Amino acid sequence: MAIHSFSQTNPISHPLVTELNYYPEQGMLVAFPTHYDVIYFENDSSQLTINMKTILNNIGYLLDTYKETYLVITLHTSGDLAYDRLYSVVDYIAMQFKIEQERIQIMLTSQEEAKHYKQYEKNWKNSTELIMPKSIIVTYDPELGMY
């Protein structure tokens, strides 16, 4: 690992960070698989239903349990309603589970991507994708002697 100084052209090596070319016996890596869900809003609504909240509760639990994971929320439309939908999902997860905003990424797709997506999803205007990308979690740091 290195910290880069913008006033110099070379990275500065941090004295407290050492690179390991092996995994120590005490170290355990857990591969957390990609998690994918889609929720569907009612036409012209940004209100979360009970079914949506159930899905979001499962995702919130995973985010709360596995601190190294993050969530990408994407819509295939734009406009005020799209923003309202995105933020209703973000606010719910962030407030219910006290998840840092930095771990929740929101994304609106371009019109070209939306045209491509609507070929596969008939209710594409109301859908919101929730993606937790694959993560590798280190459960023990033998150098620091802590999990």
N, C-alpha and C positions, 0 to 999 in steps of 0.2 A: 504494500500500500504506500501511497505517497500523497503528500499535500503539495499542490502546485502553487507557486508564487507567481502572480501576474507581472511582478516587476523583474522577474528573471525568466530565462528561457528554459532552464532545467528544473525538473521537479525537486522539491526538497524532501529528503527522507526524514520521516518522523522517528525520533529515537525510541519511543515507547512501542512502536509497532514492528513486529518481526513477522516475516513471511515463513510459513511452514510448507514444506513440500510433501508432507505426509499427514495422515490423520492419526492422532494419538489414540491409544487403546481406549482411554476414558471418553474420548469424543464420540458423540453419536450424531449422525446426520439423519434427519427425517425429511423425506421428500413429501411435500404436501401437494397433491395433484391439483390440476386446474379445476376450478369449480365454476359452473356456468348455469345461470338461470335467466329466464325471461319473465317479466311481469307485464300485464296488459291493463292499461288504464281504460276507463269508460270513455266514450266519445266526449270530447270537449271538457274533460275533467282532469284535475291533478290530485284528486283526493285518493288516499291510500285505503284500500279495502282490507277486510280481515285476512283474506287469502294472501294479499300482497305482504301484509305485516308478518304473516307466518313465514314466508320466504325470507323477508328481510331480517327477522329474528334469528333464523338459522345462519344467515351470513354474518350478522352482528356477533353471534356467539363464536363463529370461527375467527373473525377478526380480533375479538377480545381474547380468545384463547391462544392464538398464534400471532404474536406481536410483530413478526417479520413479514406477515402477509399484507396485501393491500387490495383495494377494490377499484375496478374500472367500471363506470356506469356510462352507457352510451345510448343515444337516441338517434333515429334516422330521419328526424324532422328538425325544423328550426322555428323560431318565433317565440312569442311570450309563453304560450302553453307548454312548449318544450322545456323552456327554462324553469317554469313552475313545477313541472313533473320531475325534472332532475333535482331541483332543490328540495322538493318534498321527500324524495328518497334519501338524499344526503343528510338532511336535517334529522330525519327519523333515526338513521343508523348512528349518526354522530351523537345525538342527544340521548338515545336509549342506552347506548353501550359506551359512551364517552370515548369514542374513537377519534383520534387526531385527524384534523382536516387534511393533513399532508398524506394520509394513507387512503384517502378517497379521491380518485381522479374522475373528472367528468369530461365527456367528449360528445360533441355534436358532429355528425358526419356531413360530408359534402353532398350536394344535390346529385352528383354523378353516382356516389356510393349508394344513396337512397334509391335511385332508379334501379341499380343492380340488386339491392336487397329486396325490393318489393316484388321481384320475380319469384322469390322463395317464400315470402311471408305475406299472406293475404291481409292480415291485420297489422301491417308494418307501421302505420301511422300512430298506433296506440301502444306499440311495444317498447319496452325498455330492457336492454341487455345488462346483466350483472355478471361481471367476469372477475374471478380471483385467479390471476396467473399462477402457474406452477412456482413453488418456492422451495428452497432448500433451507432447512432450519437446523442450526447447530444447537444441540441441547446441553452441551457442557464445554466449557473453556478451561482446559487443564492448566494453562498458563496463569490464569487469574484464579483458578480453583473455584469457579462458580458457574452456575447454569444461566 
